[in-house]
């Protein structure tokens, strides 16, 4: 069971860590959708502005008939692209990869109801497994992969490079990847986006401990932990942590082990890297993708970039 294995590895390591992908169980997915509505969380609004203004331009730049989305969530922004694509085509294919089966199923139902000409495939899996399944599909005349919301920032640089290379393997020459990236900016704005005053992000972070209790028969006292978000300027990333208020020992029965915490000890639950245009171009080039065009929101906080595979057909 990957969740159990990752929890064991992360909570017995020094320092303690948990993979951010495990935020997104059913409750976590609902909490994140609520976070995107907060005034402090500018990322979703900035990206939506870009899509509303430039969605047709993005579609016309590539003319895709198949979309492959990593981390589909509610697919809200994706509808803007699909609306634009259906102005050019009568039939399209949408392939979604998401760790959350509930979010995947809800998005699939919503899209099928909205677009009669859309064929929807869903893979409830991590990205590596989902991309392997995508690679087995019959070729499409043009594919646009979607990795939005600056989700690429949740990966360490070496992991991000491997993921972009895996995406590139599913693309034929002339296919493309639309990549959303949060841009480097003032520390105050960044930290506020990950530590809102009403505590939604804290609840989202703490839910991973509650998930361990629910799914692995854990006895972690979630009230003993506090949420912390800080910007580390050196690596250029927001870090989210859960800090133990008091020393404690908690059994996780499904793992057959006890997890010890010192007072003030941290579990590093997420890194969210921020980028500039040079960073984006370097990431693209390393994955054999060419940066064709970048669109920004009015405030210059967020960017969506079209990366194209190989020579255009």
C-alpha positions in Angstrom: 0.0 0.0 0.0 1.8 3.1 -1.2 0.2 5.4 1.4 1.3 3.2 4.3 4.8 2.7 2.9 5.3 6.5 2.3 3.9 7.3 5.8 6.3 4.8 7.4 9.3 6.1 5.4 8.5 9.8 6.0 7.7 9.7 9.7 10.6 7.5 10.6 13.1 9.7 8.7 15.1 12.6 10.0 13.8 15.2 9.4 10.2 13.9 9.1 8.3 14.4 5.8 5.1 13.4 4.2 4.4 13.6 0.4 2.1 16.5 -0.5 0.1 14.3 -2.9 -1.6 12.7 0.2 -3.3 16.0 1.0 -5.9 15.2 -1.6 -8.3 12.6 -0.1 -12.0 13.5 -0.4 -11.9 15.9 2.5 -8.6 17.4 1.5 -9.8 18.0 -2.1 -12.9 19.9 -0.7 -10.7 22.0 1.6 -8.3 22.9 -1.3 -11.2 24.0 -3.5 -12.3 26.3 -0.6 -8.7 27.6 -0.3 -8.8 28.7 -3.9 -11.7 31.1 -3.1 -9.7 32.9 -0.3 -8.7 36.5 -1.1 -5.1 35.7 0.0 -4.8 32.8 -2.4 -4.2 34.7 -5.6 -2.9 31.8 -7.7 -6.3 30.5 -8.9 -7.7 33.9 -9.8 -4.5 35.0 -11.6 -4.4 31.8 -13.7 -8.1 32.0 -14.4 -7.6 35.6 -15.7 -4.9 34.3 -18.1 -7.2 31.6 -19.4 -10.2 33.9 -19.8 -8.1 36.4 -21.8 -5.9 34.0 -23.8 -7.6 30.6 -23.8 -8.5 30.8 -27.5 -5.0 32.0 -28.4 -3.6 29.0 -26.5 -5.8 26.6 -28.3 -5.2 28.1 -31.7 -1.5 28.0 -31.2 -1.6 24.2 -31.1 -5.1 23.0 -32.3 -5.2 20.0 -29.9 -7.9 17.3 -30.2 -6.7 15.4 -27.1 -6.1 17.0 -23.7 -4.1 15.1 -21.0 -4.4 16.8 -17.6 -2.3 16.0 -14.6 -4.1 16.8 -11.3 -7.4 17.6 -12.9 -9.2 18.6 -9.6 -12.5 20.2 -10.5 -11.3 21.0 -14.1 -12.7 24.5 -13.8 -10.0 26.2 -15.8 -9.9 23.3 -18.2 -13.5 24.1 -19.3 -12.2 27.5 -20.7 -9.8 25.6 -23.0 -12.4 23.0 -23.9 -14.9 25.7 -24.8 -12.3 27.3 -27.1 -11.3 23.9 -28.6 -14.9 23.1 -29.4 -15.1 26.3 -31.4 -12.6 24.5 -33.8 -13.7 20.9 -33.4 -16.8 18.8 -32.9 -15.1 15.9 -31.1 -12.4 16.0 -28.5 -10.8 13.6 -26.0 -9.9 14.5 -22.4 -7.7 12.3 -20.3 -7.4 13.1 -16.6 -4.9 11.8 -14.1 -5.6 12.5 -10.4 -4.7 10.9 -7.2 -8.1 11.7 -5.8 -10.7 9.3 -7.3 -13.6 11.4 -5.9 -12.3 14.5 -7.6 -11.7 12.6 -10.8 -15.1 11.1 -10.9 -16.9 14.4 -10.2 -14.9 16.2 -12.9 -15.6 13.4 -15.4 -19.3 13.5 -14.8 -19.4 17.3 -15.1 -17.4 17.4 -18.3 -19.4 14.6 -19.9 -22.7 16.4 -19.1 -21.3 19.7 -20.5 -19.8 18.5 -23.7 -21.6 15.8 -25.7 -18.7 15.6 -28.1 -16.1 14.9 -25.5 -14.7 11.4 -24.8 -13.4 11.3 -21.2 -10.9 8.9 -19.7 -9.8 9.0 -16.1 -6.8 7.4 -14.3 -7.0 7.5 -10.5 -3.3 7.1 -9.9 -0.1 9.0 -9.3 1.4 10.8 -12.3 4.0 8.2 -13.2 1.4 5.4 -13.5 -1.1 7.6 -15.3 1.4 8.8 -17.8 2.4 5.2 -18.5 -1.2 4.5 -19.3 -1.4 7.6 -21.5 1.6 6.4 -23.5 -0.3 3.2 -24.4 -3.2 5.2 -26.0 -3.5 5.3 -29.8 -1.9 8.5 -31.2 -4.0 11.6 -31.6 -3.4 14.2 -34.4 -2.4 16.7 -31.8 -2.2 16.5 -28.0 -2.0 19.3 -25.4 -0.9 18.1 -21.9 -2.0 20.4 -19.0 -0.1 20.8 -15.8 -1.8 23.8 -14.2 -2.1 25.6 -10.9 1.7 25.6 -10.4 1.6 22.0 -9.3 5.1 21.6 -10.8 6.2 23.7 -7.9 5.3 20.9 -5.4 8.2 18.8 -6.8 11.8 19.0 -5.8 13.8 20.2 -8.9 15.2 16.8 -9.7 11.7 15.2 -9.4 10.2 18.0 -11.5 12.8 17.3 -14.2 11.9 13.6 -14.2 8.2 14.4 -14.4 8.6 16.8 -17.3 10.7 14.1 -19.1 7.9 11.6 -18.5 5.3 14.0 -19.9 7.6 14.6 -22.9 7.7 10.8 -23.7 3.9 10.9 -24.2 4.1 13.7 -26.7 4.8 13.5 -30.4 6.7 16.2 -32.2 4.5 19.3 -32.4 2.4 18.3 -29.3 2.6 20.6 -26.4 2.5 21.1 -22.6 0.6 24.1 -21.1 2.5 24.7 -17.8 1.2 26.9 -15.0 3.9 28.4 -12.7 3.7 30.7 -9.7 6.2 33.5 -10.2 8.8 34.7 -7.6 7.5 37.8 -5.7 7.3 39.5 -2.4 7.7 37.2 0.6 4.6 38.8 2.4 2.3 37.9 -0.5 3.7 34.4 -0.8 3.4 33.6 2.9 -0.1 35.0 3.2 -1.3 32.7 0.4 -0.3 29.7 2.4 -1.3 30.8 5.9 -4.7 32.4 5.7 -6.2 34.2 8.7 -9.3 31.9 9.0 -7.2 28.7 9.1 -8.4 26.9 6.0 -4.8 26.1 4.9 -4.0 25.0 8.4 -7.0 22.6 8.3 -5.8 21.3 4.9 -2.3 20.7 6.2 -3.5 19.0 9.4 -5.9 16.8 7.5 -3.0 14.6 6.4 -2.6 13.6 10.0 -6.3 12.9 10.4 -6.1 10.8 7.2 -3.3 8.7 8.8 -5.6 8.1 11.8 -8.6 7.2 9.5 -6.8 5.0 7.0 -3.9 3.5 9.0 -5.6 3.2 12.5 -3.4 5.9 13.9 -3.8 7.6 17.2 -2.1 10.9 16.4 -3.5 13.9 18.4 -4.0 16.3 15.6 -4.5 19.1 18.2 -0.9 18.7 19.2 0.3 20.1 15.9 0.3 23.6 14.4 0.6 24.7 10.8 3.5 26.8 9.7 4.3 28.3 6.2 7.5 30.2 5.4 9.3 31.4 2.3 12.9 30.1 1.9 14.5 32.6 -0.4 17.6 30.5 -1.1 15.8 27.6 -2.9 12.9 29.9 -3.9 10.1 28.0 -2.2 7.3 28.2 0.3 7.6 25.4 2.9 4.7 24.0 4.8 5.3 22.3 8.1 3.4 20.7 11.0 5.1 21.4 14.3 4.6 19.3 17.4 3.6 21.5 20.3 4.6 18.9 22.9 6.8 15.8 22.9 4.6 12.7 22.2 4.6 9.1 21.0 1.8 8.0 18.7 1.0 4.4 17.6 0.0 3.8 14.0 -1.4 0.3 14.3 -1.6 -0.5 10.6 2.2 0.0 10.5 2.8 -1.8 13.7 5.0 1.0 14.9 5.1 4.0 17.2 6.1 7.4 16.0 8.0 9.7 18.4 8.0 13.5 18.3 10.2 15.9 20.2 8.7 19.2 21.2 8.8 21.6 18.3 9.8 18.8 15.8 8.5 19.4 12.3 6.9 17.3 9.6 7.7 18.9 6.2 4.5 18.4 4.3 5.0 20.5 1.2 7.4 22.6 -0.8 6.0 25.0 -3.4 8.7 26.3 -5.6 8.4 29.7 -7.3 9.8 30.5 -10.7 11.0 33.2 -13.1 11.0 33.1 -16.9 14.6 31.8 -17.0 13.7 29.0 -14.7 10.8 28.0 -17.0 13.0 28.1 -20.1 15.7 25.9 -18.4 13.1 23.3 -17.2 11.7 23.2 -20.7 15.0 22.8 -22.4 16.1 20.0 -20.1 13.0 18.0 -21.1 13.5 18.6 -24.8 10.6 21.0 -24.9 10.8 24.4 -26.6 9.3 27.4 -24.8 7.0 28.9 -27.5 5.0 31.5 -25.6 4.3 32.7 -22.0 1.2 34.6 -20.8 1.0 36.5 -17.5 -1.8 37.9 -15.4 -2.1 41.7 -15.0 -0.2 41.7 -11.7 2.6 39.6 -13.1 2.1 37.1 -10.3 1.5 34.0 -12.4 2.5 32.6 -15.8 1.1 30.0 -18.2 3.7 28.8 -20.7 3.2 26.7 -23.9 6.1 24.2 -24.3 6.3 22.4 -27.6 7.9 19.0 -28.2 10.4 18.7 -31.0 10.1 20.3 -34.4 6.5 21.4 -35.3 4.8 19.1 -37.7 
